[in-house]
């Protein structure tokens, strides 16, 4: 029996694990969100910044028992682990890249809860809720999609359960769902390009202004308290002969030959058609068309996001 549930293996992402008695306080001093508020039944988005407030990584965080887990692009897992490890010093924290030992599955459908319940014994009921069962964690994320995190030994059982009732999709299904949900992913090509607010961290619950210090906190706070953000992330559609990619420049008439924005993420929806997340000057939304690659390149068709961009 098959249903309208779609699933994929999220092979483009990996997992870091942090454990030790000082882990909570260590991560609280490194990341943009309030790690002290993270429980074993809740997940959160967060970021890791340079001292200048520029994002080095965008993350999904959750706890399993006393260990903290961090999902991010697989190519950034080891560089981020190494950089964070430089600041552990005498803290009782152990950081490990466990990407090879974990399998990430993504599911989407309004009917997916029953399948998640079969796999994990219970399905998270609200966005960012987490359930754990016999080495498997399930997280409900925006747009009614589920992330299942399983140890390598449990993956064949889960994949068999998914295959029996759901339709397999390529890993890009997860990228497409992130774009639809307006969830940014910082990759190597876009590291140090964005302050958190420009990729809507404050709108998706990835940024706390009350938690205290972390790298770049003063700059991020100043951006928040001194007025309107001049750049924001939007969702858009591009029709083009070649594929847009993260880090590509965007142009508007007002800026001429000078780039006025950047592609954050892109995924093909059909031949010659692409959905993207893009950071642009907010004034450009109101005054002129936005073009990819050059002032005369393909125009972006702005699409709605599931949250208000102000």
C-alpha positions, 0 to 999 in steps of 0.5 A, a space after each residue: 500500500 502506498 500513500 501520499 507520504 514522500 520520504 528521502 534520506 537527507 544525505 547532504 546533512 550531517 550531525 555533530 554531538 556535544 556532551 559533557 557536564 559543561 556542554 550547555 554553558 559552552 554552547 550557550 556562549 557560542 550560538 545565537 539561540 537560548 540553549 538554556 531553554 532547550 529540553 529533550 522534548 524540544 528542538 530549535 534553529 540557531 546559528 554560529 557567527 564570527 566575532 563580526 556577527 557573520 554566520 558561519 553555520 545555520 543549525 538545527 539543535 536537539 537534546 537526547 539525554 545529556 547530549 546536544 545534537 547539531 544538524 548542519 550541511 555535511 561539508 561544514 560538520 568537521 570545520 565547525 567542530 574544529 572551530 568550536 573545539 578551539 574554544 572548549 579549552 578546559 571546559 568539560 565538553 567533548 565534540 564529535 562528528 557522528 555523521 557516519 553513524 547517523 542516518 537522517 530521514 525526511 518525511 512530508 504529508 498531512 498523514 505522516 504522523 501515523 507512520 512516524 508513530 509506527 517507527 518511533 512509538 509516538 509522533 511529535 504533536 507540535 512544531 519543534 517537538 521531539 520524541 525519542 524511542 530506542 535510539 531513534 529521534 523524531 522532530 516535527 518541523 515547519 510545514 508539517 514535515 518530520 525529521 527522523 534521526 536514527 543510528 546506522 544499525 536502525 536505518 534498514 528497519 526504518 527504511 523498510 517501514 518507509 518504503 512499504 507505505 510511502 514514496 521515495 524521493 531524492 535528497 533534494 526534497 528536503 532542500 525544497 521543503 526548507 525553501 518553501 518553509 523559509 529556512 536558510 542553510 548556510 553553506 561554504 559558498 555563503 559563510 560570513 556573508 549574512 548577519 542572522 537577521 538578513 536570513 530571517 533568523 529573528 522570524 523563524 525562532 533562531 535568534 534570542 536577544 535576551 540570552 547574553 553574549 556569544 560571538 558577534 552578539 553586539 553587532 547582531 543586537 545593534 542591528 536589531 535595536 537601531 532600526 529596520 533591517 536593510 536586507 531580508 531573505 525572500 522566496 522566489 522562482 527563477 526560470 533559466 537555462 542553467 541552475 542558480 546556486 548558493 552564493 550567486 549574485 543578484 542585481 537591481 536597476 538601482 545598484 547598476 553593476 554592483 550586486 545588491 543581493 545573493 542566492 542563499 539556496 536553490 533547488 530545481 522544481 522542473 526542467 529550467 525552473 528553480 525555487 530559491 531563497 535570496 537575500 536582497 535589499 528591502 528597498 528593491 522589493 518595492 522599487 525594481 525587479 531583481 535579476 540573477 547573475 547580471 543586471 539583465 539576467 533572469 528575473 526573480 518572481 517573488 513567492 510567499 513565505 509562511 511567515 511575514 517578512 518585515 
